[in-house]
Amino acid sequence: MAAVDMSLVARSELALHHLIKRKNWAAREPGVIVVFAIVGAVAILLFGLFIQKKVNTTNLVFSLRTLSNIFLACRPQGIQSIEIPQFQ
């Protein structure tokens, strides 16, 4: 009986050889990489549009509050409410 089991050594050498000699998966599958790139670009675009919409809404709300505060500060003291005419 051998002192060292040679099957384990052979198996580890085979695994090491497989790791060293493996090929570039991205070079073999360029279509998948293109799909990943397109999906990633679309996801980034949609995320950017979502953030832009939120920022614009926040800016609009801030502007409207500022304008309403200016309008309320400038109105005469005797007027309590303002009637908006209804067009038919």
C-alpha positions as CSV (number, residue, x, y, z in Angstrom):
1,M,0.0,0.0,0.0
2,A,1.3,3.4,-0.9
3,A,2.0,6.0,1.7
4,V,0.4,8.7,-0.3
5,D,-2.8,8.2,-2.2
6,M,-1.9,9.2,-5.8
7,S,-5.5,9.6,-6.9
8,L,-5.9,12.7,-4.8
9,V,-2.7,14.2,-6.2
10,A,-3.8,13.4,-9.8
11,R,-7.3,14.9,-9.1
12,S,-5.8,18.1,-7.7
13,E,-3.4,18.4,-10.7
14,L,-6.3,18.0,-13.0
15,A,-8.3,20.7,-11.2
16,L,-5.3,23.0,-11.3
17,H,-4.7,22.3,-15.0
18,H,-8.4,23.1,-15.6
19,L,-8.2,26.4,-13.7
20,I,-5.0,27.5,-15.5
21,K,-6.2,26.5,-19.0
22,R,-9.8,27.8,-18.9
23,K,-10.9,30.1,-21.7
24,N,-12.5,33.5,-21.7
25,W,-16.2,33.0,-21.5
26,A,-17.0,36.5,-22.6
27,A,-15.0,36.0,-25.8
28,R,-17.0,32.8,-26.6
29,E,-20.4,34.4,-25.9
30,P,-20.3,38.0,-27.2
31,G,-24.1,38.1,-27.7
32,V,-24.8,37.7,-24.0
33,I,-22.4,40.5,-23.1
34,V,-24.2,42.8,-25.6
35,V,-27.5,41.9,-24.0
36,F,-26.1,42.6,-20.5
37,A,-24.8,46.0,-21.8
38,I,-28.1,47.0,-23.4
39,V,-30.2,46.0,-20.4
40,G,-27.8,47.8,-18.1
41,A,-27.9,51.0,-20.2
42,V,-31.7,50.9,-20.3
43,A,-31.9,50.4,-16.5
44,I,-29.5,53.3,-15.9
45,L,-31.6,55.5,-18.3
46,L,-34.9,54.6,-16.5
47,F,-33.3,55.2,-13.1
48,G,-32.1,58.6,-14.3
49,L,-35.5,59.6,-15.6
50,F,-37.1,58.6,-12.3
51,I,-34.6,60.7,-10.3
52,Q,-35.1,63.7,-12.7
53,K,-38.9,63.5,-12.3
54,K,-38.6,63.5,-8.5
55,V,-36.2,66.4,-8.6
56,N,-38.4,68.4,-10.9
57,T,-41.5,67.7,-8.8
58,T,-39.6,68.9,-5.7
59,N,-38.4,72.1,-7.4
60,L,-42.0,72.8,-8.6
61,V,-43.5,72.3,-5.2
62,F,-40.8,74.6,-3.7
63,S,-41.4,77.3,-6.3
64,L,-45.2,77.1,-5.8
65,R,-44.8,77.5,-2.1
66,T,-42.5,80.4,-2.5
67,L,-44.8,82.1,-4.9
68,S,-47.9,81.6,-2.7
69,N,-46.0,83.0,0.3
70,I,-45.0,86.1,-1.7
71,F,-48.6,86.5,-3.0
72,L,-50.1,86.1,0.5
73,A,-47.6,88.6,2.0
74,C,-48.4,91.2,-0.7
75,R,-52.2,91.1,-0.6
76,P,-54.1,93.9,1.2
77,Q,-55.1,93.3,4.8
78,G,-58.8,93.5,4.2
79,I,-59.0,90.7,1.7
80,Q,-59.3,87.3,3.5
81,S,-59.8,85.1,0.5
82,I,-59.5,85.3,-3.2
83,E,-62.2,84.2,-5.6
84,I,-61.1,82.5,-8.8
85,P,-63.4,83.2,-11.7
86,Q,-65.0,80.1,-13.3
87,F,-65.0,80.1,-17.1
88,Q,-67.8,78.2,-18.8
